[in-house]
Amino acid sequence: MKVRRSARPLRWVVVREVRAEVPLLVCLAVLVALLTAVAAAGPGVLDRLAGRALASRLEQEQQVEPGILFSARFEPADSADADAWASDLAEDLLPVTEVIANAAPDDLDGGLVHDSARVELPYLRTVAGAGAGAGEVGLGLVYASDAPGRGAYLEGRPPARSGKRVEIAVSTRTRDALKLRLGQELPLSPGALENVQATAVVVGFFTADGAGTKSGDAEGAEAKGAGAAGGDRLWHEVPLLAGPSRFPPRSAAGLDWEARALVAPGTVTALQTQAGAVLTVTWGMRLDLDARTAARFAGERGQGELQRLLVRYPDDARSVFCGDIADFGGMFCEIGPHPASTLQHSTHLPDALTDFGRQWRQGRVVISFALASLLVVGLLAAAVTALLAVRRSLDAHRLQRARGASATGLALARAIHTAPAVLLGLVAGIAAARSLPGPSPAYGQALLVAGLVWLLLPALTWHALRDRSARTGDGSAPFAAGRRLTAEAVVLLLAAAGVVALRTRGTAAEAGPDPLLAAVPALLGLATVAVLVRCYPLPVRILARFSARRRGVVALIALSQAAKEAPARALALLVLVVTLAGAVFGGFVAGTLAEGRREAAGWQVGADASYLGAHRSPAVAERLAQVRGVRETVSVRQLRVDPTSATSGSRYGIASLVGIDGARLRAAAPHSPAGRALDAAGLTGPRPRTDIRVLATGARAGDRLTITLHGRKMPLRVTGPLPDDVLQDPALGPLRGTTPSRERLLLADNRDLAAIGAGDFEGSSLLLYGPHLDVQTLRSLVPRAGHDTAVGELRIRSEEQADAGADAGADGMISVLRAAHTTCTALAVLLALLALVLELLLSAEARGRTTAYLRTLGLGGRATTGLHLLQLLPMVVAAVAGGTALGLALPALLGPALDLREFTGGPAAPTPHPDLLLTAALGAGLGMLVVVAVGVETWIGRRRGLGAVLRLGRNGD
């Protein structure tokens, strides 16, 4: 009788093997999906991040005025008998506005939009107020197409476009300061605009500070919101519309106030006809790129293309408007019935693009490092996963080897078993990359990463099962030690070569990750681990010897095992070092940029406020000095000179001769290096001779120099060398930041430069000191608008530092870097946690056997927990120390490849500011992970019987 064998045990074996493989396959698929998604989407992510940074930079550059300004002068209408009030300037400007807008390049995809059209009339004289009165007022009239609508008015209405009287609308602050009322008539008499006699009627009061009346209907609220967007820019660009400015007593202008008012376009043409004046209309064009277009222009080639489009666009607009007519001052064009000049333009966007390009090259270094660190940690996590899989199936594979199976065949079988999971992960990763907007994914990089992850398990399986005869026999230990030394030396040499190559070559200009830049984090991590594995067992052994003198064996056994197993911990150590180094490096860069931008903003201002171009507008400088809150003023002037030695005639070299009010600076800023140096050299005292006394770089006390100015020789006497810290003095910041940089500097007191005319200086600044400056009044005198403005530039420290602050979000470059690095760091930390848990599982069996032996000798539960903790603690401390040191050293190692000064400006590289909170949080998190892992392992060990661990005949027993 034939006995039938049951198929259930065989089926259970198959099910058990499949269930044992499921965690490996799932982990492998997830890792492949994540890593291929990062590799495939990396270049596109870089492009999108660059686009976000570029769009933010363009928005920042156009906060104070549109990126491109067109202007044209126009005369009164030709027809002498035409009714001046019948002309509608807004309708006349509309065709020209359409011509300028339609000339925008098609490649910008509609990103160049019309912002505003404005005409400002020179001020007219009027008298405002009653009783005590506001006094004489210089009232300028402004027509602005972007003026706010009726919703922004607290009282009255905007000036009517139809009508034959001068209607004006002013802000509520102007109303309160000049004591105006609705319907009041103001007589207008000639001022800067001559031959005008008219009466203006106040028809409305608008709010320019965000306050407003409560609107009872939805339509009013909608209108108010629509007017706020355009009005905010208008108030910043023409601050006298928001509020008036008071003249100092007995001013040369003979006025008490200066203000601006909104008028209708018909009023502009009527007053122009009466005065017979030539006015100027200005069109603003704003470059507002969407995300896709900005990403297209953010790369190296895209920036060059955008530069060419911006350079060519004004010529195209000028040609369409009036043909190819050269501007010789004639009125050869037309704006409606008005003879007009050809278009003039000004723009600062090309310079902004150049600055952005330099900064983004440095930004790519930071982001590429984050992406590279993430990929390295992911590959290491995959390696730990493969090692765990090899360890789990090692006994079964060795049995198969004993039955005649080859190592290559078993490795190929493992590759076939894991291929579906890898393929599924690859498809999922590419699908995730394709779901992101932007260019197509980098399929080649995704396939490369997926192939590396797939081949790890077969390669490690083959390595574990290959013929062991080559590793047997005498002298294997010396050969192993020699191979280890060779490998460590190769790693150190490769890391050094990578750093040197990166410092020498810099980063690649093309989009996408730089291969060299991607390899450097892994090489530096390997080099750090090689050093740590050699170094940290030494103090651990010393501690073990000290613990041997004390009672108890827990510390001795744990520390001895930790020192002995240090080479086996190299993989886990590498994961932790690379992760911590990347996170610390990102925090270091972010903290340094945030603090460096604030420091640079203070240096560029020089004081609580500074006015650049004071020698061109002395009247404005005088009014600024008398604003409420200004406690002290200091004048700083700079002249380009080419001195020669008065004795030998040899050239000293092109230098900057800087004059400062030394005594005033010493009183206003006692800690100023420049003021201290002038006072110590006696240059702030009485002037004994006609020589100009200077402190000079590269010269000695007693040297005599000569400069020539307008054919007249002027002697200089060097009283001493210039201290090095003077070059970093914030008082020199406004001038040094806006004038050409020169190697040599001569410092003098302004009293010694009295013989030099104000027009001979290439630059000047008026430093304003005072803890409570009236910023509103300062801005009413000098708008925060305009590049190349003839009025000069006013910088206020509180504004500049608010813009530079991280919370203000003024610069999208830093926010993009932070977002990218935070995301990559978070993913890398998760992968590192996975790799660390898997590594603990790899070594759990050996620790469990050691613990089981000690438990048979009477070791208690608390001692077991302490044993596990002390055994892992040296590796954690070494990882925290090595990762933190490497992260802090990376900026110095990269050198010219990462120049943080490109982001901050300032006289020198920003002071390092590591993110201590992030570093401490990462170290504490790693410690908590180890504590939790030890607790879980102790709990599992208590539930596990000794017979499950203490087995005879196992390898390593």
C-alpha positions, 0 to 999 in steps of 0.5 A, a space after each residue: 500500500 502506497 503512503 501519500 505524503 501530505 503537501 501541507 508541510 511543503 506549502 507551509 514552508 513556501 508560505 513561510 519563505 515568502 512571508 520572510 521575503 515580504 519585508 525585504 521586498 517592501 523595504 527595497 521597493 520603498 527605497 528604490 521609489 524614493 531614491 529614483 524619485 530624487 534622482 529623476 526629479 533632481 534636475 527639474 527640482 533645481 530648475 524650479 527652485 531657481 525659478 522661484 528664487 528668480 521670481 522672488 528676486 525680480 519681485 524684490 527688485 521691483 518693490 520700489 519701482 517698476 523694472 523698466 521705465 520709459 519716458 517721453 517729453 511732450 508739449 502742449 497741443 498744436 492747435 492754439 484755438 482748441 479747448 484745453 479742457 477738451 483734451 483727455 490725456 488718459 486717452 492720448 496716452 492709451 495708444 502709446 501704452 499699448 505700443 509699449 506693451 505690445 512690443 514686449 518679447 513673445 518669449 516672456 509669455 506675457 510676463 512683461 506687463 504695464 504697471 502705470 503711466 504718470 505725469 508730475 507737474 512742478 510745484 505751484 504755490 498756494 496758501 493752506 490753513 485758517 487762523 494759525 494756518 499751515 502757511 505757504 505750501 509747494 503743491 505738486 500735482 500728479 496724474 497716475 493711471 494706477 491711482 486708487 479708486 473710490 474705495 480708498 477715499 474716506 471722504 469725497 471722491 476722486 477728481 472727475 475726468 470731465 469738467 473745467 475746473 482744477 479738482 484735487 484729492 489729497 491724503 488724510 495726513 496731508 489734510 490734517 497737516 495742512 488743515 484742509 476741508 472738503 470743498 475748500 478752494 486753494 489759489 494756485 500761483 506760479 512756483 516751479 511751474 510758471 505762468 499759472 493762475 488757477 483755483 483748485 478745489 479739494 474734492 476728496 481725501 484718500 487713505 495711504 496708510 491702510 486704514 479706511 472706513 467701514 464699507 457697508 456694501 460688498 461692492 465698496 469693499 471690492 473696490 477698496 481692495 482693488 485700489 489698495 494694490 496699486 496705491 501701495 506702490 504709488 505711495 512708496 514711489 511718490 511719498 509726498 502723496 501719502 503725507 507732506 514734508 515740512 521745510 526748515 525755518 527760513 528756507 531758501 525756497 520760502 515755503 513751509 510745506 511741500 505736498 502732492 495731490 492727485 488730479 485728473 488728466 484733463 487738469 494736466 493738459 489745461 495747466 500745461 497749456 496755460 503755462 506753455 510747459 514741456 512735461 514728462 510722462 513716465 510708463 512703468 513696465 513690470 517683469 512678472 514671470 510665472 513659475 514655468 517661465 521663471 524656471 526657463 530663464 533661471 539657468 545659465 543659458 536662460 539668464 543670458 537669453 533674458 538679458 538679451 531680451 531685456 536689452 533688445 526690448 527698449 529699442 523695439 518699443 522705441 522703434 514701433 513708437 516713433 521709428 528709428 529716429 535718434 533723440 537730439 532733443 527735438 519733438 519729432 513724435 506724437 502723443 495724441 495732439 501733443 508733439 513729443 520726443 522719442 522714448 527714453 528708458 532706464 532699467 536695473 534688471 540686467 544688473 539684478 540678473 547678473 547678481 542673481 546668477 552669481 548667487 544662484 551658482 553658490 545656491 546650487 552648491 548648497 542644494 546639490 550637497 543636500 541632494 547628494 547627501 540624501 542619495 548617499 544616505 539612501 544608498 547606505 540604507 539600501 546596503 544595510 537592508 541588503 546586509 540584513 537580508 544576507 544575514 537572515 538567509 546565510 545559513 540556508 544559502 550555505 546549506 545550498 552551497 554545500 549541496 553543490 550550488 554556486 555563489 554566482 547562481 545564488 546571487 543571480 537567484 537573489 537578483 531575480 527574486 528582488 527584480 519585481 520589487 525594484 522594478 515596481 519602485 522604479 516605476 513608482 519613483 519615475 511616476 512621482 517625478 513625472 507628476 511634478 511640473 517642469 521638464 521631463 525627469 532624468 530617466 538615466 539617473 533614475 535607472 542608474 540609482 535603481 541599478 545600484 540598489 538592485 545589484 547591492 543584494 546579489 553582490 553582497 550575497 556573492 561576497 558572503 558565499 564565494 570560495 573561502 579558500 583564498 581567505 584561509 591559511 596562515 597570515 590572513 590577519 596581517 593581509 587583512 590589516 594591510 588591505 584595511 590600511 590600503 583602503 583607508 589610505 585610498 579613501 583619504 586620498 580620494 577625499 583630498 583630491 575631490 576637495 582640491 578639484 572642487 576648490 580649483 574647478 568650482 561647480 559645473 555651470 550646467 543645470 542638474 547635479 554636479 557629479 564631482 559635487 555629488 561625490 564629495 559628501 560621500 568621500 568626506 564622510 568615508 574619510 571621516 569614518 576612517 579616522 573615527 574608526 581608528 581614533 575612537 576605540 582608543 579612549 574607549 579602551 582607556 575607559 574600559 581599563 579604568 572600569 576594570 578597577 571598579 566593581 561590576 563587569 557591565 561597563 568593562 564588557 560593554 566598553 570592551 565590546 564597543 572598542 572591539 566592534 568599532 570596524 563593524 560599526 563603520 557602515 552605521 557610523 557612515 550613515 550617521 556622519 553623512 546625515 549629521 554633516 549635511 544637516 549641520 552644514 545646512 543649518 550653518 549656511 542658513 544661520 550664517 546667511 541670516 546673521 550675515 545679511 543683517 550685519 551687511 545691511 548695517 554696514 551698507 547703511 553705516 549709521 541709523 540712516 545715511 544719505 548717498 549723493 549729499 554733495 549733489 543735493 545739499 538742500 535735501 541734505 540740510 533738510 534731512 539733518 533737521 528732521 525730528 530725531 536726528 541727533 548728529 550728522 557726519 559727512 563722509 566724502 571720497 575722491 579718486 587720487 593717484 599720489 606720487 612720492 614727493 621725494 622720489 617721484 614714484 607712484 603710490 598707486 590708485 587710491 581712495 582719499 576719504 574725508 570724514 568729520 572726525 570729531 563728529 564721528 567720534 562723538 556720534 559713534 565712540 566705537 568707530 575705528 575710523 573716528 578712533 584712528 583719526 583722534 589717536 593720530 591727532 587729525 581731529 585737532 587744529 590744522 597746523 599747516 597747509 598739508 593734508 594729513 592722512 593715514 595711509 595703507 602701505 605707507 609709513 609715518 613721515 612719508 610725503 605724497 603729492 596729488 594733482 587736481 585740476 593742474 594744481 598740486 596738493 601735498 599730503 603728509 602721512 601721519 601713520 599707517 591706516 589700521 586694518 579695522 578701519 576698512 571694516 568700519 560701517 561709517 565707510 560702508 555706504 561709500 565703499 559699497 557704491 564706488 569702485 573698490 581700490 586696494 589703497 585707502 587714504 583717510 583724512 579729516 574733512 577740515 583738511 579737504 576744504 580746498 577741494 570743491 564739492 563737485 570733485 568728489 566721486 561720492 559722498 554720504 551724510 550719516 544720520 545718527 539718532 535712536 528715534 528717527 522720524 522715518 516717515 518724514 525722512 521718506 517724504 523727503 527722499 522716496 525709497 524708489 529709483 535707481 540712478 535717481 538725481 535726488 540721491 539714495 536714502 538708506 535707513 537701518 531699520 528698513 534695510 535690516 527688516 528686508 534682510 531679516 529671515 522673517 521678512 522674506 525679502 529675498 526668496 533665494 534664502 527661503 528656497 535654500 532653506 526649504 530645499 535643505 530642510 526637505 532633503 535633511 528630513 528625508 535623509 534623517 528618516 532614511 538614517 533612522 531606518 538604516 540605524 534600526 536595520 543595523 541594530 537588528 544586524 548586531 542584535 543577535 550577537 548582543 543577545 548571545 552576550 546578554 544571555 551568557 551574562 543572564 545565566 551568570 545572574 545579570 539583572 534587567 537594569 544591568 542588561 539595559 545599561 550594557 546595551 546602552 554603553 555598548 552603543 554609546 561610543 558609536 553615537 558620540 563618535 557619530 555626533 562629534 564627527 558629523 558635527 565637525 564635518 558639517 562645520 568644516 565643509 564651508 572652509 573645505 569648499 573654499 571658493 566653490 562656496 562664497 557666502 559673501 555673494 549672498 550677504 555683501 559687506 566688506 568681508 565674508 560673513 561671520 560664521 553662525 552655526 545653528 546650535 539649536 539644530 545641532 543640539 536637537 540632532 544629537 539629542 534625537 540620535 541619543 533618544 533613538 538609541 535609548 528607545 532601541 535599547 529599551 525595545 531590545 531589552 524588552 524583547 530579550 526578556 521575553 525571549 528564552 535563553 534556549 533561543 539564543 544559547 545554541 551550540 554549533 553556530 558560527 561565532 560561538 
